[in-house]
């Protein structure tokens, strides 16, 4: 059997002229006839030989084309056509025609900036002033640069008054002079300094009860008290070091009543990396020790105190775009060397803030505490009328928890509102001492402070709640003002009242600068306070309620030249010799005027 396969998809295509087509068809026809004759002859011969007939089977199959890879011509053929058109170059020309115009542009000129004259800086300053109550004021400061890295600062201050308060029977003058010097040196990796100074203060226990002592007894009272202070200290700081720096300080303080005190403080600081943050480690060693010549009631027994505390305070800070958190704590060991008694104290130190609305509302809060080292020097600076017979012990501020919100009402009006709860052990208060009355007195003390005109220091455990608020206004760089107020409520354990501490206080200020003039106003209000005096026989003890008082102060200054200025200061403008402490009226309206001079030394 013979099988012929035809491709139905491979249809013939004819190209060329009609004659060529006819000749092609005729040739194909003759070829087909010849092929058929040959097939018939072959099939006839096969039949004759085998005796089997033949059939033709046509199988039709769909065409499946394939695509061959194209061969890219590797070179561009050259053209040798003789009639290739050459590019003709065209030359462009512009025919300009003048146009008549009457406009003439003017040349611009940059506006010149007026250079402000360079302010000359002087390294020294001196101010002198005098006022009523025979008041004298001196303020001197100079800073000398030995080189780019070395500097010496010297400061001398003096403020005194010869007194003259109405209805005061004893001398009420005061005197305060201080001299300090500070040498500093710095380089690329380290800076250090050393400082020292001397201070002399004179105060008088002039607050005796009125109409209690005869003139002869008053004349015999030596009411003068003198305080002397000498100190020396140093500080050092390092760059790119785990030991970031520290301070060392020593102070000797004594008075005219044979009392003396030593204070030494060492406080190095360290920094350690912890991941992407730094851990701060503050170390503190604080010693205070002193002696008073006698007790208030008995002149034979001196009072000695000696206290040493040492502690560490690690802390680190986390901050982001709108929050800041400080986590830390303090561990302090306190040793009462005089009584051989020691104990450990632990305090938290956690502060956090979050910006609710950037610059306008920020909430904050925290809790902290400390063991505060009290000293005779600190008491005398806060209340110069304490008797040199007081007890000195540290104050344990167990915790101070607070929460508040601060920000701005307007771009130039800021506010701060805070609430605080405190728990304090051995909080100190000033209370009037009992007074000495002639031969009937049970007080074996005839010193100038034993006539109801000095104060003792009492300690008690106290819990308090306070609310504080303030508003500050900055109209521009030349004017600013502010006002604040605080209300406090105390809960005492043993004593009746928080003696000589107000429940309410407030203050306000404003300052203004224009041209060569400057002016400022300060005012404050202190609410009522309580005090209590036991007489020697404990009969008819006296309890005092001190009225609240308002004090208004102002100052005006004028720059006469670049170096000379004049100033006037007025204090207690509203008048009234109010009592700061029991039997201690202050000076009435005070005014002081003076000049200041800047120069190079």
C-alpha positions as CSV (number, residue, x, y, z in Angstrom):
1,X,0.0,0.0,0.0
2,X,1.3,3.5,-0.9
3,X,0.6,6.4,1.4
4,X,0.7,9.9,0.0
5,X,0.9,12.7,2.5
6,X,-0.4,16.1,1.5
7,X,0.1,19.2,3.5
8,X,-3.1,21.2,3.4
9,X,-1.5,24.2,4.8
10,X,1.3,24.4,2.3
11,X,-0.6,25.9,-0.6
12,X,1.3,26.9,-3.7
13,X,2.0,30.5,-4.5
14,X,2.6,31.8,-8.0
15,X,4.7,34.8,-8.8
16,X,5.6,36.4,-12.0
17,X,3.7,37.2,-15.3
18,X,0.6,35.3,-16.6
19,X,2.6,33.5,-19.3
20,X,5.0,32.2,-16.7
21,X,2.1,31.0,-14.7
22,X,0.5,29.1,-17.6
23,X,3.9,27.5,-18.5
24,X,4.3,26.5,-14.8
25,X,0.8,24.9,-14.7
26,X,1.4,23.0,-17.9
27,X,4.8,21.7,-16.6
28,X,3.2,20.5,-13.4
29,X,0.5,18.8,-15.4
30,X,2.9,16.9,-17.6
31,X,4.9,15.9,-14.5
32,X,1.9,14.6,-12.8
33,X,0.8,12.5,-15.8
34,X,4.3,11.0,-16.0
35,X,4.2,10.3,-12.3
36,X,0.8,8.6,-12.5
37,X,2.0,6.4,-15.4
38,X,5.0,5.3,-13.5
39,X,2.8,4.5,-10.4
40,X,0.4,2.5,-12.5
41,X,3.2,0.6,-14.1
42,X,4.8,-0.2,-10.7
43,X,1.5,-1.2,-9.2
44,X,0.7,-3.5,-12.2
45,X,4.1,-5.1,-11.9
46,X,3.6,-5.6,-8.2
47,X,0.2,-7.2,-8.8
48,X,1.6,-9.5,-11.3
49,X,4.4,-10.5,-9.0
50,X,2.6,-10.8,-5.7
51,X,-1.0,-11.0,-6.7
52,X,-2.0,-8.3,-4.1
53,X,-3.9,-5.2,-5.2
54,X,-2.7,-1.7,-4.2
55,X,-4.7,1.2,-2.7
56,X,-3.8,4.8,-2.3
57,X,-4.5,6.4,1.1
58,X,-4.3,10.2,1.4
59,X,-3.4,11.5,4.9
60,X,-4.1,15.1,5.6
61,X,-1.9,16.7,8.4
62,X,-2.0,20.3,9.8
63,X,1.1,22.5,9.1
64,X,3.3,23.3,12.1
65,X,5.7,26.0,11.3
66,X,9.1,26.6,13.1
67,X,11.1,29.8,13.5
68,X,14.7,29.7,12.7
69,X,17.3,32.0,14.5
70,X,18.0,35.2,12.7
71,X,21.6,36.0,11.7
72,X,22.4,39.7,12.5
73,X,24.5,41.4,9.9
74,X,27.8,42.3,11.6
75,X,28.7,45.2,9.5
76,X,26.9,48.0,7.7
77,X,27.1,47.7,4.0
78,X,28.7,50.6,2.2
79,X,26.7,52.5,-0.3
80,X,28.3,53.1,-3.7
81,X,25.3,54.8,-5.2
82,X,26.5,57.6,-7.4
83,X,23.3,59.6,-7.1
84,X,23.3,59.9,-3.3
85,X,22.1,63.4,-2.4
86,X,24.7,65.5,-0.5
87,X,23.5,67.8,2.4
88,X,23.6,71.4,1.4
89,X,24.8,73.9,4.0
90,X,22.5,76.9,4.7
91,X,23.9,80.2,5.8
92,X,21.4,82.2,8.0
93,X,21.7,85.9,8.2
94,X,19.6,88.4,10.3
95,X,18.6,91.7,8.9
96,X,18.5,94.2,11.8
97,X,16.3,97.2,11.6
98,X,16.9,100.0,14.3
99,X,13.8,101.0,16.4
100,X,13.5,104.4,17.9
101,X,13.0,104.5,21.7
102,X,13.1,107.1,24.4
103,X,13.5,104.6,27.3
104,X,16.8,104.9,29.2
105,X,17.3,102.3,31.9
106,X,18.9,103.5,35.1
107,X,21.6,101.5,36.9
108,X,20.5,99.9,40.2
109,X,22.4,100.5,43.4
110,X,22.4,98.1,46.3
111,X,21.2,99.6,49.6
112,X,24.1,99.7,52.1
113,X,23.6,98.2,55.6
114,X,24.6,100.4,58.4
115,X,27.1,98.5,60.5
116,X,26.4,98.7,64.2
117,X,29.4,99.9,66.2
118,X,31.2,97.1,67.9
119,X,30.5,97.0,71.6
120,X,33.6,97.4,73.6
121,X,33.8,94.9,76.4
122,X,35.6,95.7,79.7
123,X,37.0,93.3,82.2
124,X,36.2,95.2,85.3
125,X,33.1,96.7,87.0
126,X,32.6,98.9,90.0
127,X,29.4,100.2,91.6
128,X,29.0,102.5,94.6
129,X,25.7,103.5,96.2
130,X,24.4,105.3,99.4
131,X,20.9,105.6,100.9
132,X,18.9,106.3,103.9
133,X,19.4,104.4,107.1
134,X,23.1,105.2,106.4
135,X,23.1,102.4,103.8
136,X,26.3,101.8,101.8
137,X,26.7,99.5,98.8
138,X,29.9,98.4,97.0
139,X,30.1,95.9,94.1
140,X,33.4,95.2,92.4
141,X,34.3,92.5,89.8
142,X,37.3,91.9,87.5
143,X,38.3,89.1,85.1
144,X,41.9,89.0,83.9
145,X,42.9,86.6,81.1
146,X,46.5,85.4,81.5
147,X,46.2,83.6,78.2
148,X,43.6,82.0,76.0
149,X,43.2,79.1,78.5
150,X,43.8,80.8,81.8
151,X,41.6,83.3,83.7
152,X,41.3,84.8,87.1
153,X,38.0,86.2,88.4
154,X,37.9,88.4,91.6
155,X,34.7,89.7,93.3
156,X,34.3,92.0,96.2
157,X,30.9,93.0,97.7
158,X,29.8,95.0,100.6
159,X,26.3,96.0,101.9
160,X,25.8,97.7,105.3
161,X,23.4,99.9,107.2
162,X,23.8,101.8,110.5
163,X,20.1,101.0,111.4
164,X,17.6,103.4,112.8
165,X,14.3,101.5,112.8
166,X,11.7,103.3,114.8
167,X,10.8,101.9,118.3
168,X,13.8,99.5,118.3
169,X,15.6,99.7,121.7
170,X,18.8,97.9,120.7
171,X,21.3,98.4,117.9
172,X,19.9,97.2,114.6
173,X,22.8,97.8,112.2
174,X,24.1,95.1,109.9
175,X,27.3,94.5,107.8
176,X,28.1,92.0,105.1
177,X,31.4,91.9,103.2
178,X,32.6,89.1,101.0
179,X,35.8,88.6,98.9
180,X,36.1,85.7,96.4
181,X,38.6,84.6,93.8
182,X,38.4,81.9,91.1
183,X,41.2,80.7,88.9
184,X,40.2,78.7,85.8
185,X,42.3,76.8,83.2
186,X,41.0,74.8,80.3
187,X,42.4,72.9,77.3
188,X,41.1,70.5,74.7
189,X,40.5,67.5,77.0
190,X,40.4,68.9,80.5
191,X,39.4,72.0,82.5
192,X,40.0,72.7,86.1
193,X,39.7,75.5,88.6
194,X,40.4,76.5,92.2
195,X,38.5,79.0,94.3
196,X,38.5,80.5,97.7
197,X,37.1,83.4,99.7
198,X,36.4,85.1,103.0
199,X,33.2,86.6,104.4
200,X,32.5,88.7,107.4
201,X,28.9,89.4,108.6
202,X,27.7,91.5,111.6
203,X,24.1,91.3,112.9
204,X,22.4,92.3,116.1
205,X,19.8,90.5,118.2
206,X,17.7,93.7,118.4
207,X,14.3,92.0,118.6
208,X,13.6,92.2,122.4
209,X,10.0,92.3,123.6
210,X,8.8,95.9,124.0
211,X,8.3,97.4,127.4
212,X,9.7,94.3,129.2
213,X,13.2,95.5,130.2
214,X,14.3,98.7,131.9
215,X,16.7,101.0,130.2
216,X,19.5,99.8,132.5
217,X,19.0,96.2,131.6
218,X,18.9,97.1,127.9
219,X,22.1,99.0,128.2
220,X,23.8,95.9,129.6
221,X,22.8,93.6,126.7
222,X,25.5,92.9,124.2
223,X,23.4,92.2,121.2
224,X,26.1,92.0,118.6
225,X,26.8,88.8,116.7
226,X,29.7,88.3,114.1
227,X,30.0,85.5,111.6
228,X,33.2,84.6,109.8
229,X,33.6,82.3,106.9
230,X,36.7,81.0,105.0
231,X,36.4,78.5,102.2
232,X,38.5,76.9,99.5
233,X,37.5,74.5,96.8
234,X,38.3,73.1,93.4
235,X,36.6,71.6,90.4
236,X,37.8,69.5,87.4
237,X,36.1,68.3,84.2
238,X,37.2,65.8,81.5
239,X,36.1,65.3,77.9
240,X,35.6,61.8,76.5
241,X,36.3,60.1,79.8
242,X,34.3,57.8,82.1
243,X,35.3,60.2,84.9
244,X,33.5,63.3,83.8
245,X,34.6,65.5,86.7
246,X,33.9,66.5,90.2
247,X,34.2,69.1,93.0
248,X,35.9,69.3,96.4
249,X,35.0,71.9,99.0
250,X,36.1,72.9,102.5
251,X,34.5,75.6,104.7
252,X,35.4,76.9,108.1
253,X,32.6,78.9,109.9
254,X,32.7,80.5,113.3
255,X,31.1,83.3,115.3
256,X,31.8,85.7,118.2
257,X,30.2,83.3,120.7
258,X,33.0,80.7,120.4
259,X,31.0,78.5,118.1
260,X,32.8,76.8,115.2
261,X,32.0,74.4,112.4
262,X,33.8,72.5,109.6
263,X,32.2,71.3,106.4
264,X,33.9,69.2,103.7
265,X,32.3,67.9,100.5
266,X,33.7,65.6,97.8
267,X,31.5,64.9,94.8
268,X,33.0,63.0,91.8
269,X,30.9,62.2,88.7
270,X,31.1,59.3,86.3
271,X,29.5,58.4,83.0
272,X,29.3,54.8,81.5
273,X,27.8,53.7,78.2
274,X,24.8,51.3,78.2
275,X,23.7,50.5,74.7
276,X,22.8,53.8,73.0
277,X,22.4,55.6,76.4
278,X,24.8,56.8,79.1
279,X,24.5,56.0,82.8
280,X,25.4,58.9,85.1
281,X,26.9,58.0,88.5
282,X,27.2,60.7,91.1
283,X,29.2,60.0,94.2
284,X,28.9,62.1,97.3
285,X,30.9,62.3,100.6
286,X,29.7,65.1,103.0
287,X,31.0,65.8,106.5
288,X,29.9,68.5,108.9
289,X,31.0,68.8,112.5
290,X,31.0,71.6,115.0
291,X,30.6,72.8,118.6
292,X,28.6,75.4,120.5
293,X,30.1,76.8,123.7
294,X,26.9,76.1,125.8
295,X,23.3,75.1,125.7
296,X,20.6,77.8,126.0
297,X,19.6,76.9,129.5
298,X,22.9,75.7,130.9
299,X,26.2,77.2,130.4
300,X,28.3,74.2,131.6
301,X,27.4,71.7,128.9
302,X,28.7,72.3,125.3
303,X,26.8,71.1,122.3
304,X,28.8,68.9,119.8
305,X,27.7,67.4,116.6
306,X,29.5,65.4,113.9
307,X,27.8,63.8,110.9
308,X,29.2,62.0,107.9
309,X,27.1,60.8,104.9
310,X,28.2,59.0,101.8
311,X,26.1,58.0,98.8
312,X,25.8,57.0,95.2
313,X,23.1,58.2,92.7
314,X,23.0,56.3,89.4
315,X,20.6,57.6,86.7
316,X,20.1,57.5,83.0
317,X,17.8,59.4,80.6
318,X,15.5,58.2,77.8
319,X,14.2,60.8,75.4
320,X,12.3,61.0,72.1
321,X,10.7,63.7,70.0
322,X,7.9,64.3,72.4
323,X,9.0,62.7,75.7
324,X,11.8,62.6,78.3
325,X,12.2,60.1,81.1
326,X,14.9,60.1,83.8
327,X,15.3,57.0,85.9
328,X,17.5,56.9,88.9
329,X,17.8,56.3,92.6
330,X,20.1,57.3,95.6
331,X,21.5,55.1,98.3
332,X,23.0,57.1,101.2
333,X,24.7,55.9,104.4
334,X,24.6,58.3,107.3
335,X,26.8,58.0,110.4
336,X,26.2,60.2,113.5
337,X,29.9,60.2,114.6
338,X,29.0,61.9,117.9
339,X,26.5,59.3,119.0
340,X,27.9,56.3,117.1
341,X,24.7,55.7,115.2
342,X,24.4,54.9,111.5
343,X,21.7,53.9,109.0
344,X,21.0,53.5,105.3
345,X,18.6,55.6,103.3
346,X,17.1,54.9,99.9
347,X,15.5,57.5,97.6
348,X,13.8,57.3,94.2
349,X,14.7,59.8,91.4
350,X,12.2,59.5,88.6
351,X,11.2,62.4,86.4
352,X,9.1,62.2,83.2
353,X,7.6,64.7,80.7
354,X,5.4,64.4,77.6
355,X,4.5,67.0,75.0
356,X,0.8,66.7,74.4
357,X,0.8,69.8,72.1
358,X,4.3,70.9,71.1
359,X,5.3,74.0,73.1
360,X,1.8,74.6,74.3
361,X,0.9,71.7,76.6
362,X,3.5,69.5,78.3
363,X,2.6,67.3,81.2
364,X,5.3,66.2,83.7
365,X,5.6,64.4,87.0
366,X,8.0,62.5,89.2
367,X,9.1,61.5,92.6
368,X,12.4,62.1,94.3
369,X,14.0,62.5,97.7
370,X,17.3,63.3,99.5
371,X,19.1,63.3,102.8
372,X,19.9,66.9,103.3
373,X,23.0,67.8,105.3
374,X,22.1,70.8,107.6
375,X,24.7,73.1,109.1
376,X,25.1,76.0,111.4
377,X,26.3,78.1,108.4
378,X,23.1,77.4,106.5
379,X,20.8,78.2,109.4
380,X,22.7,81.5,110.1
381,X,22.4,82.6,106.4
382,X,18.7,81.9,106.4
383,X,18.0,83.4,109.8
384,X,20.9,85.4,111.2
385,X,19.1,85.7,114.5
386,X,19.4,82.1,115.6
387,X,21.1,81.5,118.9
388,X,24.5,79.8,119.0
389,X,22.9,77.0,121.0
390,X,21.0,75.1,118.4
391,X,20.8,71.4,117.5
392,X,22.2,70.5,114.1
393,X,21.0,67.2,112.4
394,X,20.2,66.1,108.8
395,X,16.7,66.3,107.3
396,X,15.3,63.2,105.7
397,X,13.2,64.2,102.7
398,X,11.7,60.7,102.2
399,X,9.9,61.5,99.0
400,X,8.7,64.5,97.1
401,X,6.0,63.5,94.5
402,X,4.8,66.1,92.0
403,X,2.7,66.4,88.9
404,X,2.1,69.4,86.7
405,X,1.5,70.9,83.3
406,X,3.3,73.7,81.6
407,X,3.5,75.4,78.2
408,X,2.1,78.5,76.5
409,X,-1.3,80.1,76.2
410,X,0.1,82.2,73.4
411,X,3.5,82.3,71.7
412,X,4.7,85.0,74.3
413,X,2.6,83.9,77.3
414,X,3.8,80.9,79.3
415,X,2.3,79.0,82.3
416,X,3.2,76.4,84.9
417,X,0.9,74.6,87.3
418,X,2.2,72.0,89.8
419,X,0.9,70.0,92.7
420,X,3.3,68.5,95.2
421,X,3.0,66.0,98.1
422,X,6.0,65.8,100.5
423,X,6.9,63.5,103.4
424,X,9.8,64.8,105.5
425,X,11.4,63.5,108.7
426,X,13.4,65.9,110.8
427,X,12.1,69.0,109.0
428,X,13.4,72.1,110.8
429,X,11.5,75.2,112.0
430,X,12.5,78.4,113.8
431,X,10.8,79.3,117.0
432,X,11.5,82.1,119.5
433,X,13.6,81.3,122.5
434,X,12.4,81.8,126.0
435,X,13.4,85.2,127.5
436,X,15.6,86.0,130.5
437,X,14.0,88.1,133.3
438,X,16.3,89.4,136.0
439,X,17.1,87.4,139.1
440,X,13.8,85.4,138.9
441,X,14.8,83.7,135.7
442,X,15.5,80.0,135.7
443,X,17.8,80.5,132.7
444,X,21.4,80.5,133.6
445,X,22.2,82.6,130.6
446,X,22.8,86.4,130.4
447,X,24.2,86.4,126.8
448,X,22.9,89.0,124.4
449,X,20.6,86.5,122.7
450,X,18.8,85.3,125.9
451,X,16.1,88.0,126.1
452,X,13.5,86.6,123.8
453,X,15.4,88.1,120.9
454,X,16.8,84.9,119.3
455,X,15.5,81.7,117.8
456,X,16.0,78.0,118.3
457,X,15.7,75.2,115.7
458,X,13.0,72.5,116.2
459,X,12.6,69.3,114.2
460,X,9.5,67.3,113.5
461,X,8.0,64.8,111.0
462,X,5.9,66.7,108.5
463,X,3.6,65.8,105.6
464,X,2.6,68.7,103.3
465,X,0.6,69.4,100.2
466,X,1.2,72.4,98.0
467,X,-0.2,73.9,94.8
468,X,2.0,76.2,92.7
469,X,1.2,78.3,89.7
470,X,2.9,80.9,87.6
471,X,2.5,82.9,84.4
472,X,5.3,84.6,82.5
473,X,4.9,87.1,79.7
474,X,7.6,88.1,77.1
475,X,6.2,90.8,75.0
476,X,9.5,91.4,73.2
477,X,13.2,91.3,74.1
478,X,12.8,94.5,76.0
479,X,9.9,93.7,78.2
480,X,9.1,90.7,80.4
481,X,6.8,90.1,83.4
482,X,5.6,87.3,85.6
483,X,3.6,86.4,88.6
484,X,3.5,83.2,90.8
485,X,1.7,82.0,93.9
486,X,1.9,78.9,96.1
487,X,-0.5,77.6,98.8
488,X,0.8,75.0,101.4
489,X,-0.9,72.9,104.0
490,X,1.1,71.1,106.7
491,X,0.4,68.1,108.9
492,X,2.7,68.0,112.0
493,X,3.4,65.1,114.3
494,X,4.6,66.7,117.5
495,X,4.8,70.5,117.4
496,X,1.6,72.6,117.1
497,X,2.4,74.6,114.0
498,X,5.0,75.0,111.3
499,X,6.5,77.9,113.2
500,X,7.4,80.9,111.1
501,X,6.4,79.3,107.9
502,X,3.5,80.8,105.9
503,X,0.7,78.9,104.3
504,X,0.6,81.3,101.3
505,X,3.2,83.3,99.4
506,X,3.2,85.1,96.1
507,X,5.6,87.3,94.0
508,X,5.6,89.3,90.8
509,X,8.2,91.0,88.6
510,X,8.5,93.2,85.5
511,X,11.5,94.5,83.6
512,X,11.7,96.9,80.7
513,X,14.6,98.2,78.6
514,X,14.5,101.1,76.1
515,X,17.5,102.8,74.7
516,X,19.7,103.9,77.6
517,X,17.0,103.4,80.2
518,X,16.2,100.3,82.2
519,X,13.5,99.7,84.8
520,X,12.3,96.9,87.0
521,X,9.6,96.2,89.6
522,X,9.5,93.3,92.1
523,X,6.8,92.6,94.6
524,X,6.1,89.8,97.0
525,X,3.5,88.9,99.6
526,X,4.0,86.6,102.6
527,X,1.0,85.3,104.5
528,X,0.4,84.9,108.2
529,X,2.8,82.9,110.3
530,X,2.7,81.6,113.9
531,X,5.3,81.8,116.6
532,X,5.4,80.7,120.3
533,X,7.4,81.9,123.3
534,X,7.7,80.1,126.6
535,X,8.7,82.3,129.5
536,X,11.2,80.8,132.1
537,X,8.5,79.9,134.6
538,X,6.2,78.3,132.0
539,X,3.4,80.6,133.1
540,X,1.3,82.4,130.5
541,X,3.2,81.3,127.4
542,X,2.7,83.7,124.5
543,X,1.5,82.7,121.1
544,X,2.0,85.2,118.3
545,X,0.3,85.5,114.9
546,X,2.4,87.5,112.6
547,X,0.4,89.5,110.0
548,X,1.0,88.9,106.3
549,X,3.0,91.6,104.6
550,X,3.4,93.1,101.1
551,X,6.7,94.5,99.9
552,X,7.1,96.5,96.7
553,X,10.6,97.3,95.2
554,X,11.7,99.1,92.1
555,X,14.8,100.2,90.3
556,X,15.7,102.6,87.5
557,X,19.0,102.8,85.6
558,X,20.4,105.1,82.9
559,X,23.5,104.7,80.8
560,X,25.3,108.1,80.8
561,X,28.1,106.8,78.5
562,X,29.4,103.4,77.5
563,X,31.3,103.3,80.8
564,X,29.2,105.3,83.2
565,X,25.8,104.5,84.5
566,X,23.5,105.8,87.2
567,X,20.9,103.9,89.2
568,X,18.2,104.4,91.9
569,X,16.7,101.6,94.0
570,X,13.7,101.8,96.2
571,X,12.6,99.0,98.7
572,X,9.5,98.6,100.8
573,X,7.8,101.4,98.8
574,X,4.4,100.7,100.2
575,X,5.9,101.5,103.7
576,X,5.3,99.9,107.0
577,X,7.9,98.4,109.4
578,X,6.3,94.9,109.2
579,X,7.7,92.1,111.3
580,X,9.7,89.4,109.5
581,X,10.0,87.5,112.8
582,X,8.5,88.2,116.2
583,X,9.8,91.5,117.6
584,X,11.9,92.0,114.4
585,X,10.5,94.9,112.4
586,X,12.3,95.7,109.1
587,X,13.4,99.1,107.8
588,X,10.6,101.2,106.4
589,X,10.8,102.9,103.0
590,X,14.4,102.7,101.7
591,X,16.0,104.4,98.8
592,X,19.5,104.1,97.5
593,X,21.2,105.9,94.6
594,X,24.6,105.3,93.0
595,X,26.8,105.1,89.9
596,X,28.6,102.3,88.2
597,X,31.8,102.3,86.1
598,X,33.1,99.8,83.5
599,X,36.8,99.8,82.8
600,X,39.8,97.7,81.9
601,X,42.2,96.7,84.7
